[in-house]
Amino acid sequence: MTAKTNGLDTRRAWDEMRNQRMRPMNIGYDPEFRAKLAEDHSAIARYNDYEYGRKAIDALGGILDENSRVLEIGAGPGTLTIPLAAKVKQVVVIESSEVAVRSLKKNLEARGLGNVEIVAKNWMDAGERELGGGFDLVVCSHFLWQMKDLEEHLEKMEAASMQYCAVIQPAGRDDMAKEMWTRITGERYEGEFDPDADYFAYLLLRQLGRLVDVRIMNYGAERDFEQEVRYIASFIGKYVEVDHHTKDVIEQYVSSKGLSMEPQSAVVMWWKIP
Ligand SMILES: C[S@@+](CC[C@H](N)C(=O)[O-])C[C@H]1O[C@@H](n2cnc3c(N)ncnc32)[C@H](O)[C@@H]1O
């Protein structure tokens, strides 16, 4: 699979933006931070009966039914997997993080869902044994930045699918995290940790002649005080060390603003493979 036009510029933009998105976190105030953040992700996935996943499946419309077999890449705690498993015949998940696999198993058990097979493996190392299952849909949600080579990723998705592929990617970041970033770094926020990556996939797919269906879905996410502080710290910590002092600054800011449910959006795109 080779994109035809202006591939070099697109690749350079992808690499530069990905370097920002994938910067490691420097958190000094809590040695348990990562474990707590993983639990936060799991709680947010469950928010409002897996609203994010339910809305994504609604947006995918008629391409799924009770006989569908689905491959999901990078499932995390089951944000999409849980509502997907409730709708289709079988889901195979490829997930490389042990922590995520543990959360996913817990969430599946809580729902009594027995039709999900978990392959604890790096997607890029997955071969015929894992991918030869004749899937009706191959999907990834909030995953694109994990891939160094987006074209290779899309190509691998297509190779594993018999019918459809889909990409779901959140759009935009909450105001609180962005405002806090400016306060702490003194710089104007210019999208450094926005999750948006869908337009790269769209461009590549259209250049390859795929006709891509696109829908926007809206969903909510509510965090408690500690979760909100960790959420903000996880982005700020990519740029400055979040020590006890910086954590106090974040806490004061969150206290002064108060907690509210910010509506969020995600882009859902899918296409039929040739
Ligand atoms: C940002 S989370 C998204 C989780 C979930 N899909 C969602 O929509 O909330 C990305 C997930 O992909 C997993 N992941 C990252 N790189 C991976 C790879 N190469 N192979 C398999 N899983 C991977 C991470 O462990 C993490 O659970």
The ligand as a Tripos MOL2 file, in Angstrom:
@<TRIPOS>MOLECULE
LIG
   27    29     1     0     0
SMALL
NO_CHARGES

@<TRIPOS>ATOM
      1 C1         -5.2510    5.0230   24.2810 C.3       1 LIG1
      2 S1         -5.5830    3.3430   24.6960 S.3       1 LIG1
      3 C2         -7.1970    3.1170   23.9840 C.3       1 LIG1
      4 C3         -7.9830    2.0360   24.6340 C.3       1 LIG1
      5 C4         -9.3800    1.7860   24.0700 C.3       1 LIG1
      6 N1         -9.3300    1.2490   22.7260 N.3       1 LIG1
      7 C5        -10.2270    3.0430   24.0960 C.2       1 LIG1
      8 O1        -10.8040    3.4180   23.0660 O.co2     1 LIG1
      9 O2        -10.3330    3.6570   25.1580 O.co2     1 LIG1
     10 C6         -4.5270    2.4420   23.5670 C.3       1 LIG1
     11 C7         -4.4180    0.9650   23.8980 C.3       1 LIG1
     12 O3         -3.6620    0.3150   22.8980 O.3       1 LIG1
     13 C8         -2.7350   -0.5850   23.5030 C.3       1 LIG1
     14 N2         -1.6010   -0.7470   22.5820 N.ar      1 LIG1
     15 C9         -0.6730    0.1880   22.2660 C.ar      1 LIG1
     16 N3          0.1790   -0.2780   21.3380 N.ar      1 LIG1
     17 C10        -0.2210   -1.5540   21.0660 C.ar      1 LIG1
     18 C11         0.2700   -2.5670   20.1860 C.ar      1 LIG1
     19 N4          1.3320   -2.3430   19.4010 N.pl3     1 LIG1
     20 N5         -0.3670   -3.7390   20.1440 N.ar      1 LIG1
     21 C12        -1.4590   -3.9700   20.9210 C.ar      1 LIG1
     22 N6         -1.9580   -3.0560   21.7810 N.ar      1 LIG1
     23 C13        -1.3530   -1.8610   21.8550 C.ar      1 LIG1
     24 C14        -2.3720    0.0880   24.8020 C.3       1 LIG1
     25 O4         -1.8650   -0.8470   25.7400 O.3       1 LIG1
     26 C15        -3.7100    0.6830   25.2250 C.3       1 LIG1
     27 O5         -4.4620   -0.2280   25.9800 O.3       1 LIG1
@<TRIPOS>BOND
     1     1     2 1
     2     2     3 1
     3     2    10 1
     4     3     4 1
     5     4     5 1
     6     5     6 1
     7     5     7 1
     8     7     8 2
     9     7     9 1
    10    10    11 1
    11    11    12 1
    12    11    26 1
    13    12    13 1
    14    13    14 1
    15    13    24 1
    16    14    15 ar
    17    14    23 ar
    18    15    16 ar
    19    16    17 ar
    20    17    18 ar
    21    17    23 ar
    22    18    19 1
    23    18    20 ar
    24    20    21 ar
    25    21    22 ar
    26    22    23 ar
    27    24    25 1
    28    24    26 1
    29    26    27 1
@<TRIPOS>SUBSTRUCTURE
     1 LIG1         1 GROUP 0 **** ****
